[in-house]
Amino acid sequence: MKIRPYLGNRWQADSGMIAGVRLRQVFDTKQQAKDWLAAMAVRKATSKLEVCDIDARTAADAKRAAAILSEKTTLTSAAQFWAENHREGAARHILDLIGDFNKHLVTNNSRPRYIDGMMDTLLRLGNDLHDPMIGDCTTEAILIWLRNPNWSKATFRNRRRELSVFFNWCVRQGILTLNPVARIPSPKLDERKIEVLTVDQTRNLLNGLSGSDRAYFAIAIFAGLRPAEIDRLTWADVKIDRGHIDLRSESSKARARRLVTIQPCLKAWLDPEALEFCREHFPDAPISRCDKNEMMKRACHAAGLDRWPKNICRHSFGSYHLERWRNANETALQMGHSTTAMLYRHYREVVTPEEAEAFWSIFPPGAAGQIVPFPQSHAI
């Protein structure tokens, strides 16, 4: 590279051969020529590395990567680490994998409601992050996404759980070596107040309803079934002559069959004659085919409630059952829990022995009966 005087007071700079082409240029000042040669020196160096013609997108990406690394390491070292710690499948885009995961859930007979919730979270993540490669879904990126200011701690926890299920599946498929969600702690939630129906509210509710509405809420209150389990229940499953509700595995949330005791109060509210008629003529019909929202409005009106608290029937069953028979294992068994931990954490409000006695003595007007005894226990 040379600088030589040119016509008049001008200067010619000669950079020599760069990528097979000799470059020369004339400048008004010698300093301008020096600056140009310095730039050409950089170009000649990059030419030797075969990066002088790198496209703008790649160059911009390299610039961003260098900024992220902040001189902690080189781009080459970072790329080497990525290659060593990410499987070949990590180059697939997340939305593509979400489609495969959806097929996996369907094949494994997951509940439609479960699949819908899972897909909502995963598609939100994929779209909000602009469909990145699965290997680029870092813990930091996911944590920033989960910290949506419009979400509660419970929403954060639920979406974190759903993401973890998906990324664990990716690990099992050999797509990733580590679950990026595993390092994100689940937030601790404030203990929520459990709401139960009072004895008077329960009595007013059942007296104020009729037909399938009454059957639905009698089962929800005195058998403690989940709303989704009652929705899948048929008249043939209510075996009043045998003293239990046969909750089949395909109807149970846990996919495990269980027999729920029909207490005398529940038997009385179900109206045995009407029940036998339904079992004979409509054995496969659901307990209730009413519009759920309208049914809840009728229930609120009958019970004298301004709103219908979530799971209030199941909470009532767990609370009154536990206090009446004082057998946590039996209560958990009736509710379909494998341990008593869930019962104490989510389904129990403190009620008095007198209230529990009165609750299980709620019969239709003119009816009476004896409460079915369970083994006594001091495990509460």
C-alpha positions as CSV (number, residue, x, y, z in Angstrom):
1,M,0.0,0.0,0.0
2,K,1.4,3.3,-1.1
3,I,0.7,7.0,-1.2
4,R,2.3,9.2,-3.9
5,P,1.9,12.8,-5.2
6,Y,-0.6,13.2,-7.9
7,L,-1.3,16.1,-10.3
8,G,-1.2,19.5,-8.5
9,N,-1.5,19.2,-4.7
10,R,-3.4,15.9,-4.7
11,W,-2.5,12.4,-3.5
12,Q,-3.0,9.0,-4.9
13,A,-3.5,6.0,-2.6
14,D,-2.8,2.5,-3.9
15,S,-4.1,-0.4,-1.8
16,G,-2.6,-3.1,-4.0
17,M,-4.7,-6.3,-4.9
18,I,-7.8,-7.0,-2.9
19,A,-9.9,-10.0,-3.9
20,G,-8.2,-10.1,-7.3
21,V,-8.7,-6.4,-8.0
22,R,-6.2,-3.5,-7.7
23,L,-7.8,-0.5,-6.0
24,R,-6.5,3.1,-6.3
25,Q,-8.0,6.4,-5.5
26,V,-7.1,10.1,-5.6
27,F,-7.6,12.4,-2.6
28,D,-7.3,16.2,-2.0
29,T,-5.2,15.7,1.2
30,K,-2.6,13.2,2.3
31,Q,-4.6,12.4,5.5
32,Q,-7.6,11.4,3.5
33,A,-5.4,9.0,1.5
34,K,-4.0,7.5,4.8
35,D,-7.5,7.0,6.2
36,W,-8.6,5.3,3.0
37,L,-5.6,3.0,3.1
38,A,-6.4,2.1,6.7
39,A,-9.9,1.1,5.7
40,M,-8.5,-0.9,2.8
41,A,-6.1,-2.7,5.1
42,V,-9.1,-3.9,7.1
43,R,-10.8,-5.0,3.9
44,K,-7.8,-6.9,2.8
45,A,-7.6,-8.7,6.1
46,T,-11.2,-9.7,6.0
47,S,-10.8,-10.7,2.4
48,K,-8.2,-13.2,3.5
49,L,-10.7,-14.6,6.0
50,E,-13.4,-14.7,3.2
51,V,-15.8,-12.5,5.1
52,C,-15.6,-9.3,3.1
53,D,-18.7,-10.1,1.2
54,I,-20.7,-11.3,4.2
55,D,-24.4,-10.5,3.8
56,A,-25.9,-7.7,5.9
57,R,-28.2,-10.0,7.9
58,T,-25.3,-12.2,9.0
59,A,-23.2,-9.2,9.8
60,A,-25.9,-7.7,11.9
61,D,-26.4,-10.9,13.8
62,A,-22.7,-11.2,14.5
63,K,-22.7,-7.7,15.8
64,R,-25.6,-8.4,18.2
65,A,-23.9,-11.6,19.3
66,A,-20.7,-9.8,20.0
67,A,-22.6,-7.3,22.1
68,I,-24.3,-10.0,24.1
69,L,-21.0,-11.7,24.8
70,S,-19.6,-8.4,25.9
71,E,-16.0,-9.5,25.4
72,K,-16.5,-12.4,27.8
73,T,-15.6,-14.9,25.1
74,T,-15.4,-15.0,21.3
75,L,-18.1,-15.7,18.8
76,T,-16.2,-18.9,17.8
77,S,-16.1,-20.1,21.4
78,A,-19.8,-19.4,21.9
79,A,-20.7,-21.2,18.7
80,Q,-18.6,-24.2,19.7
81,F,-20.4,-24.3,23.1
82,W,-23.7,-24.2,21.3
83,A,-22.7,-27.1,19.0
84,E,-21.6,-29.2,21.9
85,N,-24.6,-28.7,24.1
86,H,-27.4,-28.7,21.5
87,R,-28.6,-31.7,19.6
88,E,-29.3,-31.7,15.8
89,G,-33.0,-31.2,16.5
90,A,-32.3,-28.0,18.4
91,A,-32.2,-26.2,15.0
92,R,-35.9,-26.9,14.5
93,H,-38.3,-24.1,15.0
94,I,-40.5,-24.2,18.1
95,L,-43.9,-23.9,16.3
96,D,-43.0,-26.9,14.2
97,L,-42.2,-28.9,17.4
98,I,-45.4,-27.7,19.0
99,G,-47.3,-29.4,16.2
100,D,-45.5,-32.7,16.9
101,F,-46.1,-32.3,20.6
102,N,-49.8,-31.8,20.0
103,K,-49.9,-35.1,18.0
104,H,-48.1,-36.7,20.9
105,L,-50.8,-35.5,23.4
106,V,-53.6,-36.7,21.2
107,T,-52.0,-40.1,20.7
108,N,-51.6,-40.5,24.4
109,N,-55.3,-39.8,24.9
110,S,-54.9,-36.6,26.8
111,R,-58.1,-34.7,27.7
112,P,-59.1,-32.1,25.1
113,R,-59.3,-29.5,27.8
114,Y,-55.7,-30.3,28.9
115,I,-54.5,-30.1,25.3
116,D,-56.3,-26.8,24.7
117,G,-54.6,-25.2,27.7
118,M,-51.2,-26.6,26.8
119,M,-51.5,-25.3,23.2
120,D,-52.6,-21.9,24.3
121,T,-49.4,-21.5,26.4
122,L,-47.0,-22.9,23.8
123,L,-48.4,-21.0,20.8
124,R,-48.3,-17.8,22.8
125,L,-44.7,-18.4,23.6
126,G,-43.8,-19.3,20.0
127,N,-45.5,-16.4,18.5
128,D,-44.3,-13.8,21.1
129,L,-40.7,-14.9,20.6
130,H,-41.2,-14.9,16.8
131,D,-40.8,-18.7,16.3
132,P,-37.2,-19.1,17.4
133,M,-35.3,-22.4,17.0
134,I,-35.9,-24.6,20.0
135,G,-32.2,-24.4,21.0
136,D,-32.5,-20.7,21.2
137,C,-35.3,-20.8,23.8
138,T,-33.0,-19.9,26.7
139,T,-34.0,-19.8,30.4
140,E,-33.5,-16.0,30.3
141,A,-35.8,-15.5,27.3
142,I,-38.5,-17.8,28.8
143,L,-38.3,-16.0,32.2
144,I,-38.8,-12.6,30.6
145,W,-41.8,-13.9,28.8
146,L,-43.3,-15.4,32.0
147,R,-42.9,-12.1,33.8
148,N,-45.9,-10.7,31.9
149,P,-47.1,-7.8,34.1
150,N,-50.7,-8.7,33.3
151,W,-50.4,-12.2,34.7
152,S,-50.9,-13.3,38.3
153,K,-48.6,-15.5,40.2
154,A,-51.0,-18.4,39.6
155,T,-50.9,-17.8,35.9
156,F,-47.1,-17.6,36.0
157,R,-47.0,-20.9,37.8
158,N,-49.5,-22.7,35.5
159,R,-47.8,-21.5,32.3
160,R,-44.4,-22.4,33.7
161,R,-45.7,-25.9,34.5
162,E,-47.0,-26.4,30.9
163,L,-43.8,-25.1,29.4
164,S,-41.8,-27.5,31.5
165,V,-43.9,-30.5,30.3
166,F,-43.2,-29.5,26.7
167,F,-39.5,-29.0,27.2
168,N,-39.2,-32.3,29.1
169,W,-40.8,-34.0,26.1
170,C,-38.1,-32.3,23.9
171,V,-35.4,-33.8,26.2
172,R,-36.9,-37.2,26.0
173,Q,-37.1,-36.9,22.2
174,G,-33.3,-36.2,22.1
175,I,-33.9,-32.7,20.8
176,L,-32.5,-30.9,23.8
177,T,-30.1,-32.0,26.5
178,L,-31.5,-29.8,29.2
179,N,-34.9,-28.3,30.1
180,P,-34.5,-24.5,30.1
181,V,-37.5,-24.1,32.4
182,A,-36.0,-26.3,35.2
183,R,-33.9,-23.4,36.4
184,I,-37.0,-21.1,36.8
185,P,-38.5,-21.5,40.3
186,S,-42.2,-21.7,40.7
187,P,-43.6,-18.8,42.6
188,K,-45.1,-19.3,46.1
189,L,-48.8,-18.4,46.1
190,D,-50.5,-16.8,49.0
191,E,-52.8,-19.2,50.8
192,R,-56.3,-18.7,49.4
193,K,-59.5,-18.7,51.4
194,I,-61.5,-21.8,50.9
195,E,-65.2,-21.0,50.4
196,V,-67.9,-23.6,51.4
197,L,-71.7,-23.5,51.4
198,T,-73.3,-23.1,54.8
199,V,-75.9,-25.6,55.9
200,D,-78.7,-23.1,55.2
201,Q,-77.3,-22.2,51.7
202,T,-77.1,-25.9,50.9
203,R,-80.6,-26.5,52.0
204,N,-82.0,-23.5,50.1
205,L,-80.0,-24.5,47.0
206,L,-81.4,-28.0,46.8
207,N,-84.9,-26.9,47.7
208,G,-84.8,-24.2,45.1
209,L,-83.8,-26.4,42.2
210,S,-85.6,-29.3,40.4
211,G,-85.0,-32.0,37.9
212,S,-81.5,-32.4,36.5
213,D,-80.3,-29.2,38.2
214,R,-81.1,-30.7,41.6
215,A,-79.4,-34.0,40.7
216,Y,-76.3,-32.2,39.4
217,F,-75.8,-30.2,42.6
218,A,-76.8,-33.0,45.0
219,I,-74.0,-35.1,43.5
220,A,-71.6,-32.2,43.5
221,I,-72.3,-31.4,47.1
222,F,-72.8,-34.8,48.7
223,A,-70.4,-36.9,46.5
224,G,-67.7,-34.3,46.0
225,L,-67.2,-35.0,42.3
226,R,-65.4,-32.5,40.1
227,P,-67.6,-30.6,37.6
228,A,-65.8,-32.2,34.7
229,E,-66.4,-35.7,36.3
230,I,-70.1,-35.0,36.7
231,D,-70.3,-33.8,33.0
232,R,-68.9,-37.2,32.0
233,L,-71.2,-39.1,34.4
234,T,-74.2,-41.0,33.0
235,W,-77.4,-42.2,34.7
236,A,-76.1,-45.8,34.5
237,D,-73.1,-44.9,36.6
238,V,-75.3,-43.8,39.6
239,K,-75.8,-47.3,41.1
240,I,-78.2,-46.3,43.9
241,D,-79.1,-49.9,44.6
242,R,-75.5,-50.7,45.3
243,G,-74.9,-47.6,47.3
244,H,-72.2,-46.0,45.2
245,I,-71.5,-43.9,42.1
246,D,-69.2,-45.8,39.7
247,L,-66.8,-43.2,38.4
248,R,-65.2,-45.0,35.5
249,S,-61.5,-44.4,34.6
250,E,-62.4,-42.5,31.5
251,S,-64.6,-40.2,33.6
252,S,-62.1,-39.6,36.4
253,K,-59.5,-36.8,36.2
254,A,-56.8,-39.2,37.4
255,R,-57.9,-41.8,34.9
256,A,-58.4,-44.3,37.8
257,R,-61.8,-45.8,38.6
258,R,-63.3,-45.1,42.0
259,L,-66.5,-45.8,43.8
260,V,-68.0,-42.9,45.7
261,T,-70.4,-43.7,48.5
262,I,-74.0,-42.5,48.1
263,Q,-75.0,-41.1,51.5
264,P,-78.6,-41.4,52.5
265,C,-79.1,-37.7,52.0
266,L,-77.8,-37.9,48.5
267,K,-80.1,-40.9,47.8
268,A,-83.1,-39.0,49.0
269,W,-82.3,-35.9,46.9
270,L,-81.9,-38.0,43.7
271,D,-85.5,-39.2,43.8
272,P,-85.1,-43.0,43.3
273,E,-88.2,-43.4,41.1
274,A,-87.0,-40.7,38.6
275,L,-83.5,-42.1,38.8
276,E,-84.6,-45.6,37.9
277,F,-86.7,-44.3,35.0
278,C,-83.6,-42.5,33.6
279,R,-81.4,-45.5,34.1
280,E,-83.9,-47.7,32.3
281,H,-84.7,-45.4,29.4
282,F,-81.6,-43.1,29.1
283,P,-78.7,-45.1,30.6
284,D,-76.0,-43.3,28.5
285,A,-77.4,-39.8,28.9
286,P,-75.4,-37.3,30.9
287,I,-76.8,-36.2,34.3
288,S,-77.3,-32.7,33.0
289,R,-77.6,-31.3,29.5
290,C,-78.5,-27.8,30.6
291,D,-76.6,-24.7,29.6
292,K,-73.9,-24.5,32.3
293,N,-74.0,-20.7,32.7
294,E,-77.7,-20.6,33.0
295,M,-77.6,-23.5,35.5
296,M,-75.1,-21.6,37.6
297,K,-77.3,-18.5,37.6
298,R,-80.3,-20.6,38.9
299,A,-78.0,-22.1,41.5
300,C,-76.8,-18.6,42.7
301,H,-80.4,-17.4,43.0
302,A,-81.6,-20.5,44.9
303,A,-78.6,-20.4,47.3
304,G,-78.8,-16.6,47.8
305,L,-75.3,-16.0,46.4
306,D,-74.1,-13.0,44.4
307,R,-71.6,-15.2,42.5
308,W,-70.7,-18.9,42.3
309,P,-67.3,-19.5,43.9
310,K,-65.1,-22.0,42.0
311,N,-65.2,-25.5,43.3
312,I,-67.5,-24.5,46.3
313,C,-69.4,-27.8,46.1
314,R,-66.2,-29.9,46.2
315,H,-64.8,-27.7,49.0
316,S,-67.9,-28.2,51.0
317,F,-67.9,-31.9,50.6
318,G,-64.2,-32.2,51.7
319,S,-64.6,-29.9,54.7
320,Y,-67.9,-31.4,56.0
321,H,-66.8,-35.0,55.3
322,L,-63.5,-34.6,57.0
323,E,-65.1,-33.1,60.1
324,R,-68.0,-35.5,60.3
325,W,-66.0,-38.7,60.1
326,R,-62.6,-37.4,61.1
327,N,-60.9,-39.8,58.7
328,A,-58.6,-37.9,56.3
329,N,-57.7,-41.1,54.3
330,E,-61.3,-41.9,53.7
331,T,-62.1,-38.4,52.6
332,A,-59.2,-38.3,50.3
333,L,-60.2,-41.7,48.8
334,Q,-63.8,-40.5,48.2
335,M,-62.4,-37.3,46.5
336,G,-59.9,-39.3,44.3
337,H,-56.7,-38.0,45.9
338,S,-53.8,-40.4,46.3
339,T,-52.7,-38.6,49.5
340,T,-54.2,-36.3,52.1
341,A,-51.9,-33.4,51.2
342,M,-54.1,-32.1,48.5
343,L,-57.1,-32.3,50.8
344,Y,-55.5,-30.1,53.5
345,R,-54.0,-27.7,51.0
346,H,-56.9,-27.0,48.7
347,Y,-60.1,-28.6,49.8
348,R,-60.7,-28.0,53.4
349,E,-62.2,-25.2,55.4
350,V,-62.6,-25.5,59.2
351,V,-66.2,-26.3,60.1
352,T,-67.6,-27.2,63.5
353,P,-68.8,-30.8,64.4
354,E,-72.3,-29.4,64.8
355,E,-72.3,-27.9,61.3
356,A,-70.9,-31.1,59.8
357,E,-73.7,-33.1,61.6
358,A,-76.3,-30.7,60.3
359,F,-74.8,-30.8,56.7
360,W,-75.1,-34.6,56.4
361,S,-78.6,-34.5,57.8
362,I,-80.0,-32.3,55.0
363,F,-82.9,-34.2,53.5
364,P,-85.8,-33.2,51.3
365,P,-88.9,-32.0,53.2
366,G,-90.6,-35.0,54.8
367,A,-87.6,-37.4,54.3
368,A,-85.3,-38.7,57.0
369,G,-82.4,-41.1,57.2
370,Q,-79.3,-42.3,58.9
371,I,-75.8,-41.3,58.0
372,V,-73.6,-44.1,56.7
373,P,-70.7,-44.6,59.2
374,F,-67.0,-44.7,58.2
375,P,-64.2,-46.0,60.3
376,Q,-63.2,-43.5,62.9
377,S,-59.7,-42.0,62.8
378,H,-57.7,-39.3,64.6
379,A,-55.5,-38.6,61.5
380,I,-56.6,-35.0,61.1
